[in-house]
Amino acid sequence: MSPTPSIETPPPITTEAFVDAAAAVVRLEEIYERNTGFLRNRFEAYVNGVPFTTRVRAHYPFVRITTSSHARLDSRLAYGFVAGPGVHETSITRPDIFRTYLTEQIGLLIKNHGVAVEIGESNEPIPIHFAYRRDINIEAALTIADSSAFTRSLRDIFDTPDLAAMDDAIADGTFELTPGVPEPLALFRAARVDYSLRRLYHYTGTDPEHFQNFVIFTNYQFYVDAFVQLSQQRLASGEAGLEAFVAPGNVTTHNARLGGGTTGTPSERVPQMPAFHLVRPGCRGITLINIGIGPSNARNITDHVAVLRPHAWLMIGHCAGLRNTQRLGDYVLAHGYVREDHVLDHELPLWVPIPALAEMQVALEEAVGEVTGLTGFELKRLMRTGTVASVDNRNWEISGPQVIRRMSQSRAVALDMESAAIAANGYRFRVPYGTLLCVSDKPLHGEIKLAGMASEFYRQRVGQHLEIGLKALERLKQQESERLHSRKLRSFAEVAFQ
């Protein structure tokens, strides 16, 4: 047998109990910064040709709570408590980004259970790639890889990302607890979060710290143009409560009231799913992401945005109207989904219902009424509530009578390619979701999207549709987070963190 290689680690940090959430988060930051700094230092030595005879390792910090009581807590709560007695733990990354979130979650645990939380070093190694805020290009760094200085492979020395261990078993309810191991405290462990933080920058062109807690997904550039114009106008006017507007490349326009000006350099290439952030203190602003067309993009981006634990996300985009009584420009408020997109069938079987969330539905309907001036029965002239079908075939309308028959049997009133995936992943990851679409064509009734018609439609409707989405999110911000994060999204034995 070959001998077990020795491992170089930073000096161990003693686990400590805290009854103050803010102090607990400070300790998380201290451990995280100390350990990632250690890894960066050793990696740079490796790149510069320093020989290594041992492996190098450092670990993520953890949060742990131990309870012994079966006492029933406030049944109105959706999160902030563990499901039963025992030891519950999760590893933590980037506490600088999640400071507000962690302070709230840890504070609720201390308050609801009346016990201290413990902060220490977990047994989850930090992959060397994740010790850097951005992706490190290993191939570029090792430009002299054939040099005799590199006598050992990177993976022989440092921990690297283990994608097989970065699954969503906790969220999907397939996690199997090993005897003697603490139960999970959060949906995502640290390495899974780190993976998504880097994917977010890759796909959206903006750093994860700019993302806000209220998110709009759209499938057309016209909504981006309107959002950028509106945001710039609000900042130029010095609107109170706004800090900045961030575009791909982390190009930041500051509020005129705070001195104004723009910093950053635009991305050389347009990212695949560009994100734009209207920033408020405490991440209470709005992020808009152009996800493009198709359910794969919708599933992909929501897989990653979910680790930021937003308070709500909306799909605001275009759809095909399926009823002859609909007109171009009418709105569809989804209260159910036909999932013909197939991108989440394995993780979330089709027999799982994706319920409408009352808080989201009310906010959207009230916003439509406020912007259009219509109420009650008159509102039905412009907006229909019903089932939205999402498909994975852009040319569904020429795919034969079977597809049309299925849409009719489902009683769907609109069809797109993204909404069901966004709602389904919201349900899966416990993120409140809603969908408000605008009818841009009616291919089953001879009204297909032509260039001239589309231009006029976009000119008239995009601004109004976006305004409705923004007002709906403002209404949701006024609600208590405990009410917004519905119990409908929580499973039988749910993790404590929101």
Secondary structure, DSSP 8 states (H G I E B T S, - for coil): ------EE-------EEES-HHHHHHHHHHHHHHHHHHHHHHHHHHHTT---SSEE--EEEEEEEEE-------TT-SSSS-SSSEEEEEE---TTTSHHHHHHHHHHHHHHH-S-EEEEEEEEE--GGGGSSS---HHHHTTTTTSTT--S-HHHHB----GGG---HHHHT-----TTS-EESSSS-HHHHHHHHHHHHHHHSS-GGG--SEEEEES-HHHHHHHHHHHHHHHHTT-TT--EEEETTTEEEE-GGGT--EES---SS--SS-EEEEE-GGG-SEEEEE--SSHHHHHHHHHHHGGG--SEEEEEEEEEE-STT--TT-EEEEEEEEEES-SSTTTS-TTS-----HHHHHHHHHHHHHHH---GGGGGGTEEEEEEEEES-TTGGGS-HHHHHHHHHHTEEEEESSHHHHHHHHHHTT--EEEEEEEEEBGGGTB---HHHHHHHHHHHHHHHHHHHHHHHHHHHTS-HHHHS-GGG--TT--S--
